[in-house]
Structure formats: C-alpha cells, structure tokens
Amino acid sequence: IPVQSFDLVLFGATGDLARRKILPSLFHRFQIGQFSDDCRIIGTSRSEMDRHGFQEMVADAIRTYGQPGETSDDEIAAFVDLLHYTAVNARGDNGWQALGDLLRDDAIRAFYLSVGPSLFPDIAGRLRSTGIATPDSRIVLEKPFGHDLASAQALNAALRANFEEHQIYRIDHYLGKETVQNLMALRFANSLFEPLWNSSHIDHVQITVAESIDVKGRGEYYDKSGAMRDMVQNHLMQLLCLTAMEPPARFTPNAVRDEKVKVIEALNPVAPDQIARGQYRGPEGDSYREHAGNPASTTESFIAMKVEVANWRWAGTPFYLRTGKCLRARESEIAVFFRDPPHNIFAEDTGTGGIKGNVLVIRLQPDEGITLRTTIKDPGPGGMRLTGANLDMTFADSLPEAGRPQDAYERLIMDVIRGNQTLFMRGDEVEAAWAWADPIIAGWTDHSNDTPQPYDPGSSGPEDALLLMHRDNRRWRGIG
Ligand code: BG6
C-alpha cells in the first residue's frame, strides 16, 4: 500500500549509515511501489554538493549496498529523480532558509537525523525556530541515544522542547527485524505458548547476539561504548522486553511500550559476579586493543550476564544475555528452555536415553525462523529409545512466496511516514534502560583493575561466560 506523499529530509546524507542502510532501504521501498509519485528525499550535510553529485553518490550506494540482484539501472534512475540536495550547517544559520523553501506544505515532513547525538539538540531547535518543523512533522533519531541516564535525559529534554513525544521516533533497528516482530505474533496470536510462558514452565531464557565482525575501523566510537552500551542497553534489552512483557491490551504503540517499560522497571540490579566481560586478543595486529587504538583499553568486546525480571511471571526464571564481537559466527537468537515434565517416566536408568528437553528457538539471523526442540521416540529398531527432534520453520523455506524479508530499516522508515511508533523507543523506555545499565557499568568502571578477560577471536567468548552458566548447572547453546 503506498504511503502518503512525503518530504524526507536526511541529515548526514553523505555519511556511512545513510549510504549503507537508509538510502538503499528507501530505494527498495520505492521499487516495490510503496511511494506515491511525488515523494521526495532531500539530502543535507555540511558539504557543498549539487543535486547531480548527490544523485550520483546515491546511485553508487544502491549499487554497492542494495539487495544483490534486485536493482536495475532504470529503477535507480527513477529513484534518484526523487532526490534533492541542499547543504545545511547544523550549528549555524547557513542553509536553513533554502531547506525551508524546498519543502512542500501539503506533504508529510520527516526529518531523519543520521548524525551524532551531539547535533540532535541543535538540529531539533533550528527545525522548530525556523518554522520548518510543523506540528505534524516527524523527527527520527539514530542511536546511540545518550551514553548514560543523564545524557539521555538531556537529549530527551532538548527534543521535547521542540517536538511532542508523538513526533519523536527513536530508532532501535532490532525492533524492525522480522523475527523480533514475530515474537509478538508467536506469543499473542497463538494460544499454544502463552499459557506456558512463565516461570512454572520455563526454566530459563538465553538471548544471544553473536557477531563475527571485529571493531576495526570504528574503534574510536566502540572503545567509548563497549558491548554493554553498544548492544545490551538497547538491542538485547528490546529482545528481553518483547520476550518477557505482559500481553498488551491492544496492539497500539503506547500499549506495547507501556508493557516494555514495566519489564525494564522490574529488572533487578545485576551483581558483578553475575557478569562476564571479555576482550578479544588475537595474534599481533588482530587484538581488540589494536583495533581500538588504545593499548590499555579495558572496554569489553563481549559481555554475558544473568538478569532477573523480578515480577510474578518471571521470579525464578533467569534470562541470560550474551553478545560479543569476533566470535565464531554471526548468530542471534532467543532460546526459551522449558522445564522437564513434572513426572518423568523416561528417567536415565530406564534405558531410554532420557528426555531431551523442549527448547523454543527464535532465530533472528541468519536463517530467520523458529524451531521447537522436542523429544520423540527414535524411529530405529532399538525399542523405546528417545531422541531429540526439531519442529523447524525456516521462513525462507516455509513461506517462499513471501519473498525477501524487509530489511529492518525499510520497515522502520515506512512506519515513520505512516505515523506508527510501535517499533520505536519511547523516551521513558530509553531512560529506564539507562537507569538499569548505569550502575552495572559503574560496577566495573569504579574498579580500575576490573579488566575484561581475554578470549580468542573465532571462539564463543571468555571462560568466565561458561562459568556463569556452569554455576547454575546450565549450559549455553553453541555458537556456529
Ligand atoms: C549496531 C551496533 O547498533 O548494531 C553494531 O552499533 C552492531 O556494533 C550492529 O554490529 C548489529 O546489527 P545487525 O543488524 O548486523 O545485527
């Protein structure tokens, strides 16, 4: 369904994220016919560039970063026809008038700030004071949304001085991933799982976002963040919220976000002994510290932790979170481990091999899909022997007619135009997540000798992460 006519102003239009993700995503939505004829994308940045130069840059970005095999030169040419460019100085007066003159009165105005957060207040203020932002305009912000509670509060205050909360779209691109949304469908559109979705039936949950890439090329940013700020406070927190939240009364943005905030507010503080931090240490030239350009860095490139959601539904069911760079494989999943049956007629000493346990795995990437591990009778001739078998639904195989799943950015940008905030973080949600993360981070930054444990590139993380589980008589699922 085509969206309403829009003028999308992209600040930071020549930057890395714009070229890799935002512009190719817009192109793919255009390609499938989601834009009405007169939609326009207006690139801005500090650099002087003419319209043609911008069009060339975008065409090149689409050829490099667009979906392989899905781009034709004709379509790219038609798309770049929608593009305009004007240089704007975010911190000065230059360019704002020209930008305002370019915008139409009868189209939705969306301002996408693909720039560092230090520019958010200036740009938001200028958009408002120049009258370029109307009461119906949307403003879209990229992460990181602050680096602690105080900075997130300051950003929220600066935004709210110029925009209403219903106009503010804080992106966490994990919320745009197909399987993440499927988690809500799985839980709330089926009657099968929800009766079991509590501590009486679920032993524990493992949330893993493993990455094989290192931090080369972005060490300067990463070294100030680490895995906790870069991934846990936002992406893993969102996965935890969607897994743990109560069913919202309605599928509306605020009903969903209210329930997520309640999960964050129910989190217990995490004690230092429930956390394992690691830093990859490869052969010369391939260590985190070299990639970060900081030989004494104590920033973690891996973190695992045990998190407790202290409410009626989850008391006694821990959530183990784990994420890191330079691991064996790129693999992200939520694994829900169910308790064994209350009475076990297939105990180990019955010669059956014992029950294998039910695990529901929601795979985010790669091979998005859902698997339910069950115990069945081994079909072989060996009598009553039990074996594990998967009920497997890989979306690409089960639903081939659905075609390529949308990239997270494609979905999220279109939601901005539609005015649907369900998959965006509300201000209080971001602040609640920082309020939880801050004391955890302070727990190690206050102890300067608390250096992360080294781990080998291509491994599944440091030893301490394994111990965290072993202490509880549990094991991580394998990576790769
Ligand atoms: C970003 C982080 O938000 O998410 C990166 O800053 C990380 O460090 C990336 O690599 C992971 O996203 P995805 O979609 O590739 O899992």
Residues whose N, C-alpha, C, O or C-beta is under 5 A from the ligand:
A	BS01	BG6	D230
